[in-house]
Amino acid sequence: MKKFLSYFPSWLILPLFIIGGVIVGLSSYSFYMSRLHSYLSDDPEGCINCHIMAPYYDAWAHSAHREVATCNDCHVPHNNIFNQYYFKAVDGLFHSAVFTFHAEPQVIRPRNASNNVIMNNCIRCHEHLNTAVVNTGMYTYNEAKEGKAKVCWECHQDVPHTKSINISSSPNSTAPLPKSPIPSWLKNKMK
């Protein structure tokens, strides 16, 4: 460490430590207050850190998928763990930018990359149904875009989020409030 610090003039070392401490402190505080750690889990309550997702959480909570699938089971790829967290990070950064600047539409619908992932996950979970029971076969999202097939949600419109779910139509969603990141000892001091 001394060798590294020897490259800087002595009058600059203290300001560098102060600026570095402020950056690390503010970054840590931002990560803690935004509950960033909750996005690493499969808990659907992590999705409602953004209040805008409450109607979608509520629709899922009242669907048959609640018993067998979480948000990540449908909305994140499952081909490998690196792709899973990469997709989750890219999608999460997009969502946070949109929500931060209040640019969210009234009706939140998946983007093309998300549609592809959702369709692949429908096929993955319902493979036996598609091949052995109904014998419809399995089509990709790209084949559906080309008009060679239909996407799953064309027929199954209410699974698990209905097409009518949007921010305005569900103002009183019963999604649980995210837990406060403020420690109880600090809440008691503030009283």
Rosetta blueprint (number, residue, H / E / L):
1 M L
2 K H
3 K H
4 F H
5 L H
6 S L
7 Y L
8 F L
9 P L
10 S H
11 W H
12 L H
13 I H
14 L H
15 P H
16 L H
17 F H
18 I H
19 I H
20 G H
21 G H
22 V H
23 I H
24 V H
25 G H
26 L H
27 S H
28 S H
29 Y H
30 S H
31 F H
32 Y H
33 M H
34 S L
35 R L
36 L H
37 H H
38 S H
39 Y H
40 L H
41 S L
42 D L
43 D L
44 P H
45 E H
46 G H
47 C H
48 I H
49 N H
50 C L
51 H H
52 I H
53 M H
54 A H
55 P H
56 Y H
57 Y H
58 D H
59 A H
60 W H
61 A H
62 H L
63 S L
64 A H
65 H H
66 R H
67 E H
68 V L
69 A L
70 T L
71 C H
72 N H
73 D H
74 C H
75 H H
76 V L
77 P L
78 H L
79 N L
80 N L
81 I H
82 F H
83 N H
84 Q H
85 Y H
86 Y H
87 F H
88 K H
89 A H
90 V H
91 D H
92 G H
93 L H
94 F H
95 H H
96 S H
97 A H
98 V H
99 F H
100 T H
101 F L
102 H L
103 A L
104 E L
105 P L
106 Q L
107 V L
108 I L
109 R L
110 P L
111 R L
112 N H
113 A H
114 S H
115 N H
116 N H
117 V H
118 I H
119 M H
120 N H
121 N H
122 C H
123 I H
124 R H
125 C H
126 H L
127 E H
128 H H
129 L H
130 N H
131 T H
132 A H
133 V H
134 V L
135 N L
136 T L
137 G L
138 M L
139 Y L
140 T L
141 Y H
142 N H
143 E H
144 A H
145 K H
146 E L
147 G L
148 K L
149 A L
150 K L
151 V L
152 C H
153 W H
154 E H
155 C H
156 H L
157 Q L
158 D L
159 V L
160 P L
161 H L
162 T L
163 K L
164 S L
165 I L
166 N L
167 I L
168 S L
169 S L
170 S L
171 P L
172 N L
173 S L
174 T L
175 A L
176 P L
177 L L
178 P L
179 K L
180 S L
181 P L
182 I L
183 P L
184 S H
185 W H
186 L H
187 K H
188 N H
189 K H
190 M H
191 K L
